Amino acid sequence: MNINQFVPILIVITPLVCAFFVMGLHWVDRRLCLPLTVVALLISFVSSIITLYSVISHGIIQYKLGGWPPPIGIEYRIDTLNGSILVLVTSVALINIFASFNQVSASLPEKKGTFYSLYLLFVTGLVGVVITGDLFNLYVLLEITSLSAYGQIALGDRKRAPIASLNYIFIGVIGASFYLLGVGYLYIMTGSLNMADVANIIQKLHSSQAIFVAFIFCMVGVWIKMALFPLHIWLPNAYTYAPTTSSRLIAPLMTKVMVYIMIRLMFTVFGYDYLFKTLHLSNKVVFLASFAIIFGSLMALSQKNLKKMLTYIIISEIGYMVGGAWIGNRAAITGSILHIINDAFMTFGLFIAAGNFAWRIKELDIDELKDIFSTMPWTSAGFVIAGMSIIGIPPTCGFFSKWYLLIGAISAKQYFFAISLILSSLFSVILFFRVFEKSLFNLNGLHSTEGSHAATIQEAPVNMVIGLLFVCVILIALGLYSGEIVSRIIDPFVLRGI
């Protein structure tokens, strides 16, 4: 066995073990919590890079935990799809901790150990969910992710964050219960929990009503967790009132990993033929996804708080990915997967910029951003680039995934979905240029009053600005190299799945 095949376990075990040590160090020397967190995330990130390179070069990696072979034992199975998502999760977590440690020290000085421990557990859950090839192990790791997210959100705004976290718990438990019920039905019918093994057995059970019920339960559970309209009610307040560092991590990653789980269940476990030749649900789900896109865009337009506006953009973007996956042709599925990667970094960039603004402005009301371009030019430039990517302006990455989705929708004659994509981009133009106008001009439409031209630049700390600008570089690089990403990472999965 190649030595690289042992690396995947480090992606999960390093942040898990370090989370407990960080909590212990909180009582010994709080200054050591951050360095250990960074080391854990760095090891996990490097391991994920090595793993993805190995998968691209040598094919699928199968790691048997404890030496127990599947389907009896738990298997970590990495292909190009989840290999790329592992890099996505670990890179966002690492960049975020670099860009946010100032805000953790400022807002949670007495709870740094608790926060960093929850942070590492959240990353552990996400990478575990992505890497596992076992349906029940996915549930366990999903709950680790959710519990640590609940805790992080509750550390936010003292008045509103606990209630937002409690609502998230109630809805999250319902979603997890649906998924677990679905897995229970699958186990009853197949006698296995290994994804690859279940997929082989299901091929002979397409007519089974129990398999259909299992599929519906699993999908509903995942849709609740990803906040697909109209199951989104927990998301806006949870992400708005969470600590800045947490919202920067949870908002870009949680929903995208849930979309990944949906795609994994659809094409690896249940299979293309079952979805599109037996069930015939695609038109209904695509129609729902189209409404999600429009609803999210309209709700974002109605918001006065910048952070809440961004949360509704997330709800709209979820519709992009769900609709693309359920259209079911090569272009649409490619666009959906590419948008998981692109949207994670686009959302990440926007939330970093919002956090930088919050460093100087107590209330993130859009009206309060007046002349922010003068005082925070680098953060404002980063916000513009991330906003352009959400709109879909080349060469930023948002254009390319939207293009694949649009081509896939037109090819499948899903014209309502195609129109929704175009309308969403137009709404985004209005949305972001409204923010740009408030940031560049006074409310009376004239340039800043006399003396403001000489306004002192009051940027966020250097690490926060560097983090944002680095993400902006990634947004452009993802756009310029989207062809390579599609051909080397996405196509191998899509062609095997359909």
N, C-alpha and C positions, 0 to 999 in steps of 0.2 A: 504494500500500500504506500502511495506517495505521501511524503511528510506533510504536504499541503492539505491532505485530507483530514489531518488532526487539528488544523487551524480553526475550523468552524466552531468548535466547542469554546474557544477563547472569546468569541464574539458575545456569547451569552454568559459564560461563567465569570468573566472578569468584572463586569459591572455589578453582577449579583453579589459576589463575595465582597467587593469593595464597598457596596452599600452598607453592609453590616459593620465594616471597619470604620467607615465615615461616621456612622452613628455613635460608635464607641469613642472615636477621637473628639467628638463634640464635648465630652465630659473631661477630656484630658487637655487638649489644646486646639481650639477652634481654628487656628490659623492653618492647621494641617488638613482640614476638610477639603478645601478647594484644590490643593495640589494633588491629593489622592484621587479626587473626582476627575481631574484633568487626565491623570495617568491612566485611569480605568477607561475613559472614553477614547483616549489616544490608542491604547492597545486594541480596543474593540474596532476602531476605525481602520487601523492598519490591517488587522486580521480580515476585515470584510473586503478590503482592497485585494489582498492576496487571494482570498476565496473567489472573488469575481474573476480575477485574472486566470485562476486555475480552471474555473468552469468554462470560460471562453476558449481557453487553450486545449483543455483535455476532456470536456464534457461534464455531465452531471456528477456531483459528488454525493455519496451516501455515507453518512456517519451513524454508526449503530451505538447508541448510548449503553454503556456497561457491557458492550460486546454481545448484547442480546439481539438476535436477528429479527427483523420484522416478519410477520405482523405481530409477533408476541411482544417484542421490545419496541421502544420508541426510536424512531429514525429521524435524523436531520437530513433532509434531502434538498440540495441546492442546485437550481438550474439558473439560466441567465436572468429570468424574471426576478426571482427573490434574491439572487445575488446582487442585482442592481438596487433593489429596495433596501437591502442591508447597508449598502454604501450610502444610500440616501439618508437613512435613519441615523447612522453613526456620524456622518458628516454634519448634518444639521445640529445634532446634539453637541458635538464638539465646538462648532462655530458659535453656537448660542451661549455656551458656558464662557467662552472667551469674551464675547460681546456683552455679557450681562453681569459679571461678578460684582461690578460696582453697585448695581441696583439691588443685588441680593444683600450686600453689606449695608446698604442704606435703608432698605425697607424691612429686612429680617435679621437684624444684628444678633438677636438672642436665639434665633431659630435656624442658623445657617446649617448646622449639622443635620437637623431634621429635613430641611429643604433639600440639601444635596443627596441625602439618603433616598428620599422620595424620587428625586430626579434620576438617580441611577437605577432604581427599581422600575421606573417608567420605561427607561431605555431597555432594560433587561426584558420586560414584558413585550415591548414592540419587536425587538430583534428575535425573541423566542417565537412569537406568533408568526413572524415571516419565515423563519428557518425550519420550523417543525414540519414533519410529514405525517403527524398523528392528529386525528380529529379531537380527541379528548385533551391531549396535551395543549392543543391550540386554545381550548376553553380555559384551562388552568392559567396559561400565560396571558390570555386576554383579561382575566380577572385581576392578575397582578398589575397589568397595565391600568385597568380601570380604577382599582383601589388607590394606586399611587397618584393617578390624575385627580381623584376626588380630594385627596389630602392636599395636593398642591393648590388646587383651586380654593379650598377653604382657607388657605393662608393669605388670601388676597384682601380686598376691601372688607373692613371689619363689619360693616353694616349689611352689605349685600352679598358678599362672596359665600358665607356659610349657607344662606338660603339657596343660592345658585348651585352650590355643590350638593346640597340635599336633594334638590330637584333632579340633578344629574344622576345621583345614586338611585333614586326611585326608577327613573327611566332606564338607566343602565342595567339594573337588576332584571327588569322585564325583558330587555333585549338579550341578555345573557341566558335567561331562562328559555326563551324561544330557541336560541341556538342549541342549548343543551338538550332540549326535547327532541330537536331534529337529529342530533347525534345519537340519542337513545333509540330512535326509530331505525336509524341506519345500522346500529349495532344488533338490534333484534333481527333485522332482515339479512345481514351479511355475516355476523359473528366476528367482525373485525373493526378496528379503529384506524388502521394504517390507510392513508389516502390512496396510495397506488393499489393496494389490495382491494379496498372497497370499490374503486373505479372498475376493476376487472369483474367483480361479482355483479355490480349494478347493470352491466351490459346485458345480462340475461333477465333483468327484472324491470324492464322499462314499462311494463303494463301494470306493475304493482301500485296499488293505491297508497300503501304504506311508504313506499319510496317517494311518491308525490307529496305526501304529508311531510315527510322528512325534509324534502327540498324547500317547501313553503316555510316551514318553521325556521330552517337555517337562514333562508333569505330574509325573512322578516326580522330575525334577531340581528343580522348584520346591518340591515337597512336602518334599524333603530340606532345601532351603535355609530353608524356613519352620518346620522341626521339627514337622511333623505326625506325631502318634503313628501307628505305632511308629518313626518315623524321627527321633526327638527326642533321641537319646542324647547329642549334643554340647552341647545348649543349657544344661542346669542348671549345670554346672561353668564353662562359658565365661562366663556372665553373672554368676555368683556371685563368681568370683575376679578379674574384670576391675577396673581402677581405677574408683572410684566415678563419676567424671565420664563414663567410657566406658560403663559399664553403664546409666547414666541416658539415654544417647543411643542405644546399640545395642538395648537391650531394648525400648523403645517403638516403634522405627522399623523395624528389620531385618525382623522377621516380618510386620509390617503391609504393608510394601512388597512382600514376596513374595506376600502374599495379593492385593494389587493386580495384580501380574504375572499370577497365576493367572486372575483375573477378566478381565483384558485379553486374555489368550490365549483364554479360553473364549468370550467374547462378541464380541470384535472380530476375532480371527483365524479361529478355527474355526467360530464361529457357533452360534446357539441351535438351529437345526434339526439340525445335525450332532450336537450334544451330546445332545439330548433326544428326537430322532426317529430317529436312525440308531444311536447307540452304546448307549443304554439302560444307562448305568453309574450313573445318579444314585442309585438305591437303595443300591448297594454303598458308594459314597463317603459318603453321608449316614450309613449305618450305622457306618462307620469313624470319621467325625467325632463321632458320638454317644459311641463308646467313648473317643475322645480327651478329650471333655469330662469324662466320669466319671473316667477314669484320672488326668488332671491334677488334678482336685479331690481325689481320694483321696490322691495323692502329696503334695499341698500340706498336707493334714491331718497327714501323718506327719512333717513336717519340724520341726526344732528351731531351725534357723537362719532368721532372718527373710528374708534375701536369697534363699536357696534356695527358701523357701516361695513367694516372689513369682515365681520362674522357673517353677514348676509351675503357677501361676495363668495364666501366659502360654500354656503348652501347652494348658490347658483352653480358654482364650479363642480359640486358633487353631481349635479344633473348632467354635466358634460360627460363625466367618466362613466356613470351608470348607463346613460343612453348609448354611448359608443360601444360599451361591452355588449349590450343587449341588441344592438342592430345586427351584430354577428358576422359581418363580412370582414375581410382582412384589413381594409383601410380603417374601418371604424374601431376595431379592436386595437389596432396599432395606435390610433389616435388616443384611445382611452388609456392605454398603458403609458404612452409618452406623456400624457397630461398628468398622470400621477406624479411623475418625476418633476415635470415643469411646474405644475401648480404648487407642489410642496415648496419649491424654492421661491416662486412668485409670492406666495402667502408669507413665507418666512421673511422675505425682504420687506414687505409692507409692515409686518408686525415689528420688525427691528426698527424701521423708521418711526413707527408710532411710539415705540418705547423710548427712542431718542428724543422725540418731541416731548414726551411725558417727563423727561429729565429736566426740562426747562419750563414746561407749562403744566400746571396742576390739573386742569380740566381739559380733556381732549375734545372739546366742542370745536366743530369746524370753524365757527365764527371767531374762536380764540386763536386761530392759526394766522391771523392777519400779520403780514410782513415777516413771516417765519423764514422766507427765502433769504431775507437780508441778514438775519441773525444766525441761522443754521443752514448755510448754503450747501455743505456736503451732504448732510442728512436729507435736505430737500431734493438734491439731485438724485440721490438714491431712491427716494420715494417716487420721483418722476419715472425713473427707469423701470422700477417694479410695476408702477401703474401702466406704463406703456406695454409691458409684457402681458398684463391682465387684459388690456384692450386687444392685443394681438397685432402689434406693430413690429414688422421685421426690422433688424435681425434678432430681436428678442425671442426667446423660446416659445412664448405663448402663441405666436403666429403659426408655428409649424404643427403643433398638436391640434390646433383648431382647424388647420387646413386638412389634415388627415380625417378629422371627424366630419367636416363638411363634405369631403369627397365621398366618404363612406355613407353618409346620410343620403346624398343625392343618388348614389349608385343603388341603394336599397329602396329608393322612392319614399324615404321618410322625410317628406318636405316640411312637415310641421317642426320636426327636430332641427332641420337646416335653418328654417326661419328663426327659430328660437336662438340658435347660435349667433346669427347675424344681429338680431335684436339685442341680445345680451352685450355684444361688442359695442353697439351704438349706445346702449344705456351706460356702459362703462366709460365711454368717451364723455358723456354728460357728467357722470359721477366724478371722475377724476379732474376734469377741467373745472368743475365747480370748486374743488379743493384747491386747484392751482390758482384760480382767480382770487379766492379768499387769501391765499398765501402771498400773492404778489401785489394785490391792490387793496386799498381801503374799501370800506363798505359803500362809499359814495361813488365808487367806480374810478376815482382819480388815483394818481400815484401817491405814495406815502407823503405825509405832511413834511414840512420843512424840518430839516435836521435828521430825519430818519435815514437819509442816504448815507449819513456818517455813523449809522448805528453800529455799535460794537458787536463784533461776531462773538456769539456765545454758544459755540458748538458743544455737543455732548462729549464726554471723555474720548480720548483717542481710540481706545480699544473698541468702543461702541461704533464709532465712525468707520474704522477699518473693517469690522465685521460686516457692516452694511455694504460697503463698497466691494468687498470680496464676494458677497452674494450677488451683487449687480454684475460683476465679471462672470460669475457662473451662469447667470441668466442669458448673457450674450453668447457665452461659450456653448451652452446647451443648444441655442439656436443655430450657431454656425456648424456644430458637429451633430446635428439631429440625424443626418443621413447615416453616420457611423453608428449612432446609438440604435437606430432602427434596424440596420442590417446585421449588427453584431450581437445585439442584446435582445431586441424585441421579436424580430422575425423568427429566430430559432424556436421560441415559445409558441408564437402564433401559428406557425406552419405545422407544428406538432399537435397543437390543440384543435385545429379545424381540419 
